[in-house]
């Protein structure tokens, strides 16, 4: 996020990076969004719904190859 100019240089900044898969660091909003999800969306016990700023994936789009 430092490169995008949207960090306070503190711990806990959202991030996205490529590993074997795509990894995302964001706020855990699982509990607060559980009753707002579409009925066909399920979150397993070992999964969390995380929120990241919209500009993070849109800024990364140029670096993500098309399928």
C-alpha positions, 0 to 999 in steps of 0.5 A: 500500500505504500506504493499506492500512497494509501498507508499510514505506515502502521501494522495491519495495512491491507495487502495482496500478493502472488504466492502459489495462489493469490493471498490477501490481508484485510479486515475480517468482516465475516461476522458482520456480513454473515446475514447480508451474503447471498443465500448461495454463498457459504463460508467454511469454518476454516475461511473468513470473509475479508474486506480490502479497499477497492483501489487495491485490486484495481491497482493490481489488475495490470499485473494479473494475467488474463485467463 
